[in-house]
Amino acid sequence: MIPRDPAQTDMEERDQTFHRLMDENNPLKTCAAVLAEYRVAAKATICRDFIAAVDAGLLPGTWRLDIKLNNKYRAALNAVQNRAIEYQNVFAEYQKLFNKPSQLFYRSLVYELRRAYEGLPEFHVIIKTLGLQSEITPACNGDFIARDRDKVILNCSYILSCLGDLCRWREELAHGTASLPRDWRSVVAYYKLAGFVYPRSGRYNHQLGALMSKTGDSLSAIYYFYRAVTAATTDNECEKSLRRELHTVGKAVFAKSSSERSREDILVDTFLILQSHDFDKETIQYSRELEEAFLDDMGSALQHSTCEAFCKSVALKLVLTNFAAEYRLTVSKPDAVENPHQVQQSFVYRRINLRTCLVVFNESKKEIRTASPSYREQPGSNDLYVMAKPITPRARLLLSLARVCSAWLLRNYSETQDRPADTHEKSAWRAYATLLSVFASRFPANELPTADYMLEEDEETFGFAPLRNEKLIRRWETRSGLRKTSYSLQDSRHSEEVEALVRVRDILTDGLMMVSEGKGLKLKGTVFAYES
């Protein structure tokens, strides 16, 4: 319970006045003025005792007032959407009296939290991203930080999500019904920052999914909705949004004309149909045809594409989305084991995951093998750039995917080795063993470099439940248990060539960890082998 003080009393009076004015349909500028007074009192209460304010539900209570006033302004704007001058006048008032002051309020809360909890490493990311001052003396001791850390980080993530919503509302209302491009960069930045601060929450992924759905990016929408439903803290709304998006996407893809689609579009559309497909006995043959078409197109795209955007964005999202699809049915929804259709669906997703790993490993292996001579064939040099010569630019792109697939195999290793392997599983493991052997024969493992920051794919997979495992924590944390610096915020990074060597080292480390378990994967000299 927050001790009574004048600020809290003033806040409660303003809260009651605000609701009364809103219910009586008073002018919105009058309601906004009362909300501004409420914010002053709320900030004083929050800054006086943040933990007590959080326990009393002050942040969600304040945010509900923002939602209520935003909805009123949205209705007022909709009423004049066909009268351009009136619309711009109402929007100008909305910006001046509500949206900008709300953003300033929530940014100031982040600033005050950062002042009070300087010792939390998550705030280093916030400092760089939001441009906060760095010369601030910590206002609390380490014991206090340790005791309240989770509450502080969770609620800081909540505040950042609110800032993302405010930016999204502004962009949605900025142009009325005009078909002008929106600038969603600040929205995405706030949502992703919220997720980086507190990755266990599904809220920011759900918001990103809703945004991507609105912009027509169906693959990204489904990807983020899957991340939302597989997060440690999620709710039924995330599951509903995923199902709704899958249903909508399935219909939309079938309605497309083949002449409108590029090769990459066809690959993505085939994958989206697979995700939206109901795998029952009557349509199982059709699902196998879709699966074959998707894997053929994926192999062809990886074989011929040198497009960085495809490997780093589209291909990575395809891989991670299917990892999450299987995880959702086998881990996140334990009741799915009682549904024969969903059991069949999980088998299909597992097979696609294994066969995708097979494609990625084979393409990576071919690219390394056809490159220049190995480092071992050039004795007398310890130059990392000489060591990296066998890794071509396309191989560097493929290594990012291979490293993610390697992490998935390590995450699922014990489970897969405790039951008989099927044909697809054996093929994937043998391809992985061959790739490991190529790396072991061409690169001296003990001389390969490391990175003290997250690589690009690590930033994307940070907090991703299907890869969450103590054996993989080294990708996101230092040996001392501190979170690594985000790739996008790292001031000094390795070159692309050296980062490729870091990926080789991590893949070899994954393989050696699996060998140490004494199941399936074996090592003799520099040759890895899979024994089912």
C-alpha positions as CSV (number, residue, x, y, z in Angstrom):
1,M,0.0,0.0,0.0
2,I,1.4,3.4,-0.9
3,P,1.5,5.8,2.1
4,R,-1.0,8.6,1.7
5,D,0.5,11.9,0.5
6,P,-0.8,15.0,-1.2
7,A,0.3,13.9,-4.6
8,Q,-1.7,10.6,-4.4
9,T,-4.8,12.4,-3.1
10,D,-4.5,14.9,-6.0
11,M,-4.0,12.0,-8.5
12,E,-7.2,10.2,-7.3
13,E,-9.2,13.4,-7.5
14,R,-8.0,14.1,-11.1
15,D,-8.8,10.5,-12.0
16,Q,-12.4,10.9,-10.9
17,T,-12.7,14.2,-12.6
18,F,-11.3,12.8,-15.8
19,H,-13.8,9.9,-16.0
20,R,-16.7,12.2,-15.2
21,L,-15.7,14.7,-17.9
22,M,-15.2,11.9,-20.4
23,D,-18.6,10.3,-19.6
24,E,-20.3,13.6,-19.9
25,N,-18.7,14.1,-23.4
26,N,-17.0,17.4,-22.4
27,P,-14.5,18.9,-24.9
28,L,-11.5,16.7,-25.4
29,K,-9.1,19.5,-24.7
30,T,-10.7,19.9,-21.3
31,C,-10.2,16.2,-20.6
32,A,-6.6,16.3,-21.9
33,A,-5.9,19.2,-19.5
34,V,-7.1,17.2,-16.5
35,L,-5.1,14.2,-17.7
36,A,-2.0,16.4,-17.8
37,E,-2.6,17.4,-14.1
38,Y,-3.1,13.7,-13.3
39,R,0.3,12.8,-14.9
40,V,2.1,15.4,-12.7
41,A,0.7,13.8,-9.5
42,A,1.2,10.3,-10.8
43,K,4.8,10.9,-11.6
44,A,5.4,12.3,-8.1
45,T,3.8,9.2,-6.6
46,I,5.8,6.8,-8.9
47,C,9.1,8.5,-8.3
48,R,8.6,8.6,-4.5
49,D,8.2,4.8,-4.3
50,F,8.3,3.0,-7.6
51,I,7.9,-0.5,-6.2
52,A,4.9,0.5,-4.1
53,A,3.3,2.3,-7.0
54,V,3.8,-0.8,-9.2
55,D,2.3,-3.1,-6.6
56,A,-0.7,-0.7,-6.4
57,G,-1.2,-1.1,-10.2
58,L,-0.5,2.6,-10.9
59,L,1.1,2.1,-14.3
60,P,-1.8,0.1,-15.9
61,G,-4.3,2.4,-14.3
62,T,-2.6,5.4,-15.9
63,W,-2.3,3.7,-19.3
64,R,-6.1,3.0,-19.2
65,L,-6.7,6.7,-19.1
66,D,-4.5,7.2,-22.1
67,I,-6.4,4.5,-24.0
68,K,-9.7,6.0,-23.1
69,L,-8.7,9.5,-24.3
70,N,-7.0,8.1,-27.5
71,N,-10.2,6.3,-28.4
72,K,-12.2,9.4,-28.0
73,Y,-9.9,11.3,-30.2
74,R,-9.9,8.5,-32.7
75,A,-13.7,8.7,-32.8
76,A,-13.6,12.5,-33.2
77,L,-11.2,12.1,-36.1
78,N,-13.3,9.4,-37.8
79,A,-16.3,11.8,-37.7
80,V,-14.4,14.4,-39.8
81,Q,-12.3,12.1,-41.9
82,N,-13.8,13.4,-45.2
83,R,-13.2,17.1,-44.2
84,A,-9.5,17.5,-44.6
85,I,-9.0,20.9,-42.8
86,E,-11.1,19.9,-39.8
87,Y,-9.3,16.6,-39.6
88,Q,-5.9,18.3,-39.5
89,N,-7.1,20.7,-36.9
90,V,-8.3,17.9,-34.6
91,F,-5.2,15.9,-35.3
92,A,-3.0,18.9,-34.4
93,E,-4.9,19.2,-31.1
94,Y,-4.5,15.4,-30.5
95,Q,-0.7,15.7,-31.0
96,K,-0.3,18.9,-28.9
97,L,-2.5,18.0,-26.0
98,F,-2.4,14.3,-25.8
99,N,0.1,12.2,-27.8
100,K,3.3,14.3,-27.4
101,P,2.7,14.9,-23.7
102,S,2.0,11.2,-23.1
103,Q,5.2,10.3,-24.8
104,L,7.1,12.8,-22.7
105,F,5.5,11.4,-19.6
106,Y,6.5,7.8,-20.3
107,R,10.0,8.8,-21.5
108,S,10.5,10.7,-18.2
109,L,9.5,7.6,-16.3
110,V,12.2,5.6,-18.1
111,Y,14.6,8.4,-17.3
112,E,13.7,8.4,-13.6
113,L,13.9,4.6,-13.5
114,R,17.3,4.8,-15.1
115,R,18.4,7.3,-12.4
116,A,17.3,5.0,-9.6
117,Y,18.5,1.7,-11.0
118,E,21.7,2.6,-12.8
119,G,23.3,-0.7,-11.8
120,L,20.9,-2.8,-14.0
121,P,22.7,-3.7,-17.3
122,E,19.5,-3.5,-19.3
123,F,19.6,0.3,-18.9
124,H,22.8,0.5,-20.9
125,V,20.8,-0.5,-23.9
126,I,18.1,2.0,-23.1
127,I,20.7,4.8,-22.6
128,K,22.1,4.3,-26.1
129,T,18.7,3.7,-27.9
130,L,16.8,6.6,-26.3
131,G,19.8,8.9,-26.0
132,L,19.5,9.4,-22.3
133,Q,22.4,11.1,-20.4
134,S,25.0,8.7,-19.0
135,E,26.5,10.9,-16.3
136,I,24.0,10.1,-13.5
137,T,24.8,9.0,-10.0
138,P,23.0,5.8,-9.0
139,A,20.3,6.5,-6.5
140,C,20.0,3.0,-5.0
141,N,22.3,0.3,-3.7
142,G,23.0,-3.2,-5.1
143,D,20.9,-5.0,-2.5
144,F,17.8,-3.0,-3.5
145,I,18.5,-3.6,-7.2
146,A,18.8,-7.4,-6.6
147,R,15.6,-7.5,-4.6
148,D,13.4,-5.6,-7.0
149,R,15.1,-6.3,-10.3
150,D,12.3,-8.3,-12.0
151,K,9.6,-5.8,-11.1
152,V,11.7,-2.9,-12.4
153,I,12.6,-4.6,-15.7
154,L,9.1,-5.9,-16.3
155,N,7.6,-2.5,-15.8
156,C,10.3,-0.7,-17.8
157,S,9.4,-3.0,-20.6
158,Y,5.7,-2.2,-20.1
159,I,6.5,1.5,-20.3
160,L,8.5,1.0,-23.5
161,S,5.6,-0.9,-25.0
162,C,3.3,2.0,-24.2
163,L,5.6,4.3,-26.0
164,G,5.5,2.0,-29.0
165,D,1.7,2.1,-28.9
166,L,1.7,5.9,-28.7
167,C,3.9,6.1,-31.8
168,R,1.7,3.6,-33.6
169,W,-1.5,5.6,-32.8
170,R,0.2,8.7,-34.1
171,E,1.1,7.1,-37.4
172,E,-2.3,5.5,-37.8
173,L,-4.1,8.8,-37.3
174,A,-1.5,11.2,-39.0
175,H,-2.9,11.0,-42.5
176,G,-6.5,10.0,-42.0
177,T,-7.7,7.9,-44.9
178,A,-5.0,9.1,-47.3
179,S,-3.0,6.2,-48.7
180,L,0.3,7.8,-47.7
181,P,3.2,5.7,-46.4
182,R,3.5,5.5,-42.6
183,D,6.8,5.6,-40.8
184,W,6.8,2.6,-38.4
185,R,10.5,2.7,-37.5
186,S,10.0,4.3,-34.1
187,V,7.2,2.0,-33.3
188,V,9.2,-1.1,-34.1
189,A,12.2,0.3,-32.2
190,Y,10.2,0.8,-29.0
191,Y,8.6,-2.7,-29.2
192,K,11.9,-4.4,-29.9
193,L,13.6,-2.5,-27.1
194,A,10.8,-3.6,-24.8
195,G,11.5,-7.2,-25.8
196,F,15.2,-6.8,-25.3
197,V,14.7,-5.4,-21.8
198,Y,12.3,-8.2,-20.8
199,P,12.4,-11.0,-23.3
200,R,10.1,-13.3,-21.3
201,S,7.1,-11.2,-22.1
202,G,4.9,-12.0,-25.2
203,R,3.3,-8.5,-25.1
204,Y,5.7,-6.7,-27.4
205,N,5.8,-9.6,-29.9
206,H,2.0,-9.5,-30.0
207,Q,2.1,-5.8,-30.7
208,L,4.7,-6.3,-33.5
209,G,2.6,-9.1,-35.0
210,A,-0.5,-6.8,-35.0
211,L,1.6,-4.0,-36.7
212,M,3.0,-6.4,-39.3
213,S,-0.5,-7.7,-40.1
214,K,-1.7,-4.1,-40.5
215,T,1.1,-3.4,-43.0
216,G,0.5,-6.6,-45.0
217,D,3.7,-8.4,-44.0
218,S,2.1,-11.8,-43.4
219,L,5.3,-13.7,-42.7
220,S,6.5,-11.3,-40.1
221,A,3.0,-11.1,-38.5
222,I,2.9,-14.9,-38.1
223,Y,6.5,-15.0,-36.9
224,Y,5.8,-12.4,-34.1
225,F,2.5,-14.0,-33.2
226,Y,4.3,-17.4,-32.8
227,R,6.9,-15.7,-30.6
228,A,4.1,-14.2,-28.5
229,V,2.3,-17.5,-27.9
230,T,5.5,-19.3,-27.1
231,A,6.8,-16.6,-24.7
232,A,7.1,-17.4,-20.9
233,T,4.3,-14.9,-20.1
234,T,1.5,-14.9,-22.7
235,D,-2.3,-14.8,-22.8
236,N,-5.2,-16.1,-24.8
237,E,-5.3,-13.0,-26.9
238,C,-2.0,-13.9,-28.5
239,E,-3.3,-17.3,-29.5
240,K,-6.5,-15.8,-30.9
241,S,-4.4,-13.3,-33.0
242,L,-2.3,-16.1,-34.3
243,R,-5.2,-18.3,-35.4
244,R,-7.0,-15.3,-36.9
245,E,-3.9,-14.3,-38.9
246,L,-3.3,-17.9,-40.1
247,H,-6.9,-18.1,-41.3
248,T,-6.7,-14.7,-43.1
249,V,-3.4,-15.5,-44.7
250,G,-4.5,-18.9,-46.0
251,K,-7.4,-17.2,-47.9
252,A,-5.3,-14.3,-49.1
253,V,-2.6,-16.5,-50.6
254,F,-5.1,-18.7,-52.5
255,A,-6.6,-15.5,-54.0
256,K,-3.3,-14.2,-55.4
257,S,-2.5,-14.4,-59.1
258,S,0.6,-16.4,-60.0
259,S,1.7,-13.6,-62.3
260,E,2.0,-11.2,-59.3
261,R,4.5,-13.3,-57.4
262,S,8.3,-13.6,-57.6
263,R,10.3,-16.7,-56.8
264,E,10.8,-15.5,-53.2
265,D,7.0,-14.7,-53.0
266,I,6.1,-18.2,-54.0
267,L,8.5,-19.7,-51.4
268,V,6.9,-17.5,-48.6
269,D,3.4,-18.2,-49.8
270,T,3.9,-21.9,-49.9
271,F,5.2,-21.7,-46.3
272,L,2.3,-19.6,-45.2
273,I,-0.2,-22.2,-46.7
274,L,1.7,-24.9,-44.8
275,Q,1.3,-22.9,-41.6
276,S,-2.4,-22.3,-42.1
277,H,-3.1,-25.9,-43.3
278,D,-5.2,-28.3,-41.3
279,F,-3.3,-31.6,-41.3
280,D,-6.1,-34.1,-41.2
281,K,-6.2,-37.5,-42.9
282,E,-8.1,-36.2,-45.9
283,T,-5.5,-33.6,-46.8
284,I,-2.3,-35.3,-45.7
285,Q,-1.2,-35.9,-49.3
286,Y,-1.7,-32.3,-50.2
287,S,0.4,-31.3,-47.2
288,R,3.3,-33.5,-48.3
289,E,3.2,-31.9,-51.7
290,L,3.3,-28.4,-50.1
291,E,6.2,-29.6,-47.9
292,E,8.2,-30.9,-50.9
293,A,7.5,-27.7,-52.9
294,F,8.6,-25.5,-49.9
295,L,11.9,-27.4,-49.3
296,D,12.7,-27.5,-53.1
297,D,12.2,-23.8,-53.3
298,M,14.1,-23.2,-50.1
299,G,17.1,-25.2,-51.4
300,S,17.0,-23.4,-54.7
301,A,16.8,-20.0,-53.0
302,L,19.8,-20.7,-50.8
303,Q,21.7,-22.2,-53.7
304,H,21.3,-19.3,-56.1
305,S,20.5,-16.3,-53.9
306,T,23.4,-14.0,-52.9
307,C,20.9,-11.5,-51.5
308,E,21.8,-10.6,-48.0
309,A,18.3,-9.5,-47.1
310,F,16.9,-12.9,-48.1
311,C,19.2,-14.9,-45.8
312,K,19.2,-12.5,-42.9
313,S,15.5,-11.7,-42.9
314,V,13.2,-13.9,-45.0
315,A,15.1,-17.2,-44.7
316,L,15.8,-16.7,-41.0
317,K,12.1,-15.9,-40.3
318,L,11.1,-19.0,-42.2
319,V,13.4,-21.2,-40.1
320,L,12.5,-19.6,-36.7
321,T,8.8,-19.5,-37.4
322,N,8.7,-23.3,-38.0
323,F,10.8,-23.9,-34.9
324,A,8.2,-21.9,-33.0
325,A,5.3,-23.8,-34.7
326,E,6.6,-27.1,-33.5
327,Y,7.4,-25.8,-30.1
328,R,3.9,-24.4,-29.7
329,L,2.4,-27.8,-30.2
330,T,4.9,-29.9,-28.2
331,V,5.8,-27.6,-25.3
332,S,3.6,-24.5,-25.1
333,K,0.4,-26.4,-25.5
334,P,0.6,-29.7,-23.6
335,D,-3.1,-30.4,-24.3
336,A,-2.2,-30.7,-28.0
337,V,-1.0,-34.3,-27.4
338,E,-4.6,-35.3,-27.0
339,N,-5.6,-33.8,-30.3
340,P,-4.8,-36.2,-33.2
341,H,-4.8,-33.4,-35.8
342,Q,-2.3,-31.3,-33.8
343,V,-0.1,-34.4,-33.1
344,Q,0.0,-34.9,-36.9
345,Q,0.7,-31.2,-37.3
346,S,3.6,-31.3,-34.8
347,F,5.1,-34.3,-36.7
348,V,5.0,-32.4,-40.0
349,Y,6.6,-29.3,-38.4
350,R,9.4,-31.5,-36.9
351,R,10.0,-33.1,-40.3
352,I,10.2,-29.7,-42.0
353,N,12.6,-28.5,-39.3
354,L,14.9,-31.4,-39.8
355,R,14.8,-31.2,-43.6
356,T,15.4,-27.5,-43.5
357,C,18.5,-28.1,-41.4
358,L,19.6,-30.7,-44.0
359,V,19.2,-28.1,-46.8
360,V,21.1,-25.4,-44.8
361,F,23.9,-27.8,-43.8
362,N,24.4,-29.2,-47.3
363,E,24.5,-25.7,-48.9
364,S,27.0,-24.5,-46.2
365,K,29.2,-27.5,-46.7
366,K,29.3,-27.1,-50.5
367,E,30.2,-23.5,-50.2
368,I,33.1,-24.1,-47.8
369,R,34.3,-27.1,-49.8
370,T,34.4,-25.2,-53.1
371,A,36.2,-22.2,-51.6
372,S,39.9,-21.6,-51.4
373,P,42.4,-23.9,-49.6
374,S,42.0,-24.4,-45.9
375,Y,44.0,-22.5,-43.2
376,R,45.7,-25.8,-42.3
377,E,47.3,-25.9,-45.8
378,Q,48.9,-22.5,-45.2
379,P,51.2,-23.0,-42.2
380,G,53.2,-20.3,-40.5
381,S,50.3,-17.7,-40.4
382,N,48.0,-16.9,-37.5
383,D,46.2,-14.1,-39.3
384,L,42.5,-14.4,-38.9
385,Y,41.9,-13.0,-42.4
386,V,44.0,-15.8,-43.8
387,M,42.1,-18.3,-41.7
388,A,38.8,-16.9,-43.0
389,K,39.7,-17.2,-46.7
390,P,37.7,-20.5,-47.3
391,I,34.6,-18.6,-46.2
392,T,33.1,-16.8,-49.2
393,P,30.5,-14.0,-48.9
394,R,27.7,-16.4,-49.6
395,A,29.1,-18.9,-47.1
396,R,29.1,-16.1,-44.5
397,L,25.3,-15.6,-45.0
398,L,24.7,-19.3,-44.9
399,L,26.7,-19.7,-41.7
400,S,24.2,-17.5,-39.8
401,L,21.4,-19.9,-40.7
402,A,23.6,-23.0,-40.0
403,R,24.5,-21.6,-36.6
404,V,20.7,-21.2,-35.8
405,C,20.0,-24.7,-37.0
406,S,22.9,-26.0,-35.0
407,A,21.5,-24.4,-31.9
408,W,18.1,-26.0,-32.5
409,L,19.7,-29.4,-32.9
410,L,21.6,-28.9,-29.6
411,R,18.4,-27.7,-27.9
412,N,16.5,-30.9,-29.0
413,Y,19.5,-33.3,-28.9
414,S,18.7,-35.4,-25.8
415,E,15.0,-35.8,-26.9
416,T,15.8,-36.9,-30.4
417,Q,18.5,-39.4,-29.4
418,D,16.3,-41.1,-26.8
419,R,14.0,-42.5,-29.5
420,P,14.5,-44.3,-32.9
421,A,15.5,-41.9,-35.7
422,D,13.5,-41.8,-38.9
423,T,15.0,-41.3,-42.4
424,H,14.8,-37.5,-42.4
425,E,16.3,-37.3,-38.9
426,K,19.2,-39.5,-39.9
427,S,19.8,-37.4,-43.1
428,A,19.9,-34.2,-41.1
429,W,22.3,-35.5,-38.5
430,R,24.6,-37.0,-41.1
431,A,24.7,-33.7,-43.0
432,Y,25.5,-31.9,-39.7
433,A,28.3,-34.4,-38.9
434,T,29.8,-33.8,-42.4
435,L,29.7,-30.0,-42.0
436,L,31.4,-30.4,-38.6
437,S,34.1,-32.5,-40.1
438,V,34.7,-30.0,-42.9
439,F,35.1,-27.2,-40.2
440,A,37.3,-29.4,-38.0
441,S,39.6,-30.3,-40.9
442,R,39.9,-26.7,-42.2
443,F,40.0,-24.6,-39.1
444,P,42.0,-25.0,-35.9
445,A,39.3,-24.9,-33.3
446,N,41.5,-23.6,-30.4
447,E,42.5,-20.6,-32.6
448,L,39.1,-19.5,-33.7
449,P,37.9,-16.1,-32.3
450,T,35.0,-15.3,-30.0
451,A,32.8,-12.3,-29.7
452,D,31.9,-10.5,-26.5
453,Y,28.7,-9.1,-28.1
454,M,25.6,-10.8,-29.7
455,L,26.0,-11.6,-33.3
456,E,23.2,-10.4,-35.6
457,E,21.2,-13.6,-35.4
458,D,21.6,-13.7,-31.6
459,E,19.9,-10.3,-31.3
460,E,17.0,-11.8,-33.3
461,T,16.8,-15.0,-31.3
462,F,17.3,-13.4,-27.8
463,G,14.4,-14.6,-25.7
464,F,13.2,-17.0,-28.4
465,A,11.7,-19.9,-26.4
466,P,12.4,-22.7,-28.9
467,L,16.2,-22.0,-28.5
468,R,16.2,-21.3,-24.8
469,N,18.6,-23.7,-23.1
470,E,21.4,-23.5,-20.6
471,K,23.8,-25.0,-23.2
472,L,23.2,-22.1,-25.5
473,I,23.3,-19.3,-23.0
474,R,26.8,-18.4,-24.2
475,R,25.3,-16.9,-27.3
476,W,23.6,-14.2,-25.2
477,E,25.5,-13.9,-22.0
478,T,29.2,-13.6,-21.0
479,R,30.9,-16.1,-18.8
480,S,30.2,-13.9,-15.8
481,G,26.5,-14.1,-16.5
482,L,26.1,-10.6,-17.8
483,R,24.0,-10.0,-20.9
484,K,26.1,-9.4,-24.0
485,T,25.9,-6.1,-25.8
486,S,23.3,-6.0,-28.6
487,Y,24.8,-6.3,-32.1
488,S,23.2,-3.1,-33.3
489,L,24.5,-1.1,-30.3
490,Q,28.0,-2.5,-30.2
491,D,30.5,0.3,-30.9
492,S,33.3,-1.9,-32.0
493,R,32.6,-5.1,-33.9
494,H,34.6,-7.7,-35.7
495,S,34.8,-7.6,-39.4
496,E,32.4,-9.9,-41.4
497,E,35.2,-12.3,-42.0
498,V,36.1,-12.7,-38.3
499,E,32.4,-12.9,-37.3
500,A,32.1,-15.9,-39.7
501,L,35.0,-17.6,-37.8
502,V,33.1,-16.9,-34.6
503,R,30.1,-18.7,-36.1
504,V,32.3,-21.7,-37.1
505,R,33.6,-21.9,-33.5
506,D,30.1,-21.9,-32.1
507,I,28.9,-24.6,-34.4
508,L,31.9,-26.7,-33.6
509,T,31.3,-26.1,-29.9
510,D,27.7,-27.2,-30.3
511,G,28.9,-30.4,-32.0
512,L,31.5,-31.2,-29.2
513,M,28.8,-30.7,-26.6
514,M,26.6,-33.3,-28.3
515,V,29.6,-35.7,-28.6
516,S,30.2,-35.4,-24.9
517,E,26.8,-36.8,-24.2
518,G,27.8,-40.1,-25.8
519,K,24.7,-40.4,-27.9
520,G,24.4,-40.4,-31.7
521,L,27.2,-38.0,-32.6
522,K,30.8,-39.4,-32.4
523,L,34.2,-37.9,-33.0
524,K,37.4,-39.5,-34.2
525,G,40.3,-37.2,-34.9
526,T,38.8,-34.4,-36.9
527,V,36.0,-36.6,-38.3
528,F,32.5,-36.4,-36.9
529,A,30.0,-39.3,-37.6
530,Y,26.4,-39.9,-36.7
531,E,25.4,-43.4,-35.4
532,S,21.7,-43.9,-35.0
